[in-house]
């Protein structure tokens, strides 16, 4: 379990370091109690989603919210998780 926590913290540190190189400040949260609050906030935010556009070819998911705003998530894996497998019918 400690290895898993160390891996998570190392990944968060890498992201923060990359952002600092771009002169953009970020924050990372890995502790249990703050994560409970952040997850609840994310769940509330996700509940505003009324449409999802998964674009595996460009590694992006676009969320359309109930107020018409858009949020984009760049991810190599998420668009594939949200896409249905290709299906071929017998007619051609």
C-alpha positions in Angstrom: 0.0 0.0 0.0 2.9 2.4 0.7 4.3 1.8 -2.8 0.9 2.8 -4.2 0.8 6.0 -2.2 4.4 6.7 -3.1 3.5 6.3 -6.8 0.6 8.6 -6.5 2.6 11.3 -4.8 5.4 10.9 -7.3 2.9 11.3 -10.2 1.4 14.5 -8.5 4.9 15.9 -8.0 5.8 15.3 -11.7 2.6 17.2 -12.8 3.4 20.1 -10.4 7.0 20.2 -11.6 5.9 20.4 -15.3 3.4 23.1 -14.5 6.1 25.1 -12.7 8.3 24.9 -15.7 5.4 26.6 -17.6 5.2 29.2 -14.9 1.7 27.9 -14.0 1.1 27.1 -10.4 -0.9 24.0 -9.3 -1.9 22.2 -6.2 -2.0 18.5 -5.4 -4.1 16.7 -2.9 -3.6 13.1 -1.9 -4.7 13.0 1.7 -7.9 11.2 2.5 -10.1 13.9 4.1 -9.4 16.6 1.4 -9.9 13.9 -1.3 -13.4 13.2 0.1 -14.3 16.8 -0.4 -12.8 17.1 -3.8 -14.4 13.9 -5.0 -17.8 15.2 -3.9 -17.2 18.4 -5.8 -16.3 16.5 -8.9 -19.4 14.3 -8.6 -21.5 17.5 -8.4 -19.7 18.9 -11.4 -20.2 15.7 -13.4 -23.9 15.8 -12.6 -24.2 18.9 -14.8 -23.0 17.0 -17.9 -25.7 16.6 -20.5 -23.6 15.3 -23.4 -20.3 13.6 -23.9 -18.1 13.6 -27.0 -15.4 11.0 -26.9 -12.7 11.5 -29.5 -10.2 8.6 -29.2 -8.3 9.6 -32.2 -7.1 12.8 -30.6 -7.2 11.6 -27.0 -9.9 14.0 -25.8 -13.3 13.9 -24.2 -15.5 17.0 -24.4 -18.2 17.4 -21.8 -21.2 19.6 -22.5 -22.8 21.0 -19.4 -26.4 21.9 -18.8 -25.6 25.7 -19.1 -24.0 25.1 -22.5 -20.4 25.4 -21.4 -17.8 22.8 -22.4 -15.0 21.1 -20.5 -12.3 19.2 -22.3 -10.3 16.4 -20.8 -7.1 15.3 -22.5 -6.4 11.7 -21.8 -5.0 8.8 -23.8 -7.4 6.3 -22.1 -10.6 8.0 -21.2 -12.0 8.4 -24.7 -11.6 4.6 -25.2 -13.3 3.9 -22.0 -16.3 6.0 -23.1 -16.5 4.7 -26.7 -18.5 1.7 -27.6 -16.7 -1.1 -29.4 -17.0 -1.1 -33.2 -19.8 -3.4 -34.3 -20.3 -4.9 -37.7 -23.7 -6.1 -38.8 -24.2 -9.0 -41.1 -25.4 -6.8 -44.0 -22.1 -5.5 -45.0 
